[in-house]
């Protein structure tokens, strides 16, 4: 046999040596990152439900997790979390799509004022269409909602202007928008507020080109207010709760994640200040043998999250010592095995997140 270039590739480039022969908890598909995070860098997060795991472990891992919208100090940590303070870097709730993120920037800086500013429910409470679950029970009045939103958008501006690294977790391509002005909502109107009207709202399933265009636009605007900002993209491994496409939800999940992954790859290749981190691959790969999903086949177990963040700290942190997230112990492995078999051993196997999509 003549020589060929595949004979000299490293083990990580070969499936048998890089995946099949590696113990699930030892899988490390992370290559060299373009940049690293210093301990004092201000790291902000936004995105889908999985982004909440990243935020939680950034704090535990010794990073300077950047939050510009905090709850009242007299409130307990549990109460603050219930009202979405500290869940993400600002109180914007789930930002599932690239279009929603792009519009968040435009709303914060007054470049876009959606026609629908508030929804009122049957009990007379008011709901913010663009973060419908951040205020449990809704706001008491429209004025209270608008005042809270003004404060929120000010915090968003402060966040974008002061962060060093922005970790954004891409979650969905299917999104609902207002036919009148294209305003995108985190969930379908009628699910967590408002009333659904097919004449007023329409489904949009973003393409690779649209996701790339959205994030290129967001990047340009972010750099306009914060020239040194860098982005780290991840793709949520959590499957779709439901799809409005006329096909099986498994097929829609595969299509959606493929679109988001392809878009992230294109952006990673195209910009020196955008990097991709493979949390999606770590959780969903064949190497994990299903160990990192709970019995519902959607919720990611804590063992899986620890695996992702252990590698994030190992590869994305600069060389100075930082508190490490321990490798999953025997109990965590047992939880993963129990979840894979369809019987979660106890509540520690999965750390629940605040997820608007679950309302579907």
ABEGO torsion letter per residue (X at the ends): XBBBAAAABBAAABAAAAAAABBAAABBABBBBABBBBAABBBBBBEBAAAAAAAAAAAAAGBBBBBABBBBAABBAAAAAAAGBGABABBAEBBABAAAAAAAAAAAAGABBBABABBBBAAGBBBBAABAAABBGEBABAAAAAAAAAAAAAAAAAAAAABABBBBBBABABBBBBAAAGBBBABBBGAAEEBBBAAABBBBBBBAAAAAAAAAAAAAAAAAABAABBBBBBBBABBBABBABBBBAAAAAAAAAAAAAAAAAAAAAABAABBBBBAAAAAABAAAGGAABBAAGABBBAAAAAAAAAAAAAAABBABBBBBBBBBBAAAAAAAAAAAAGBBABAAABBBBBBAAAAX
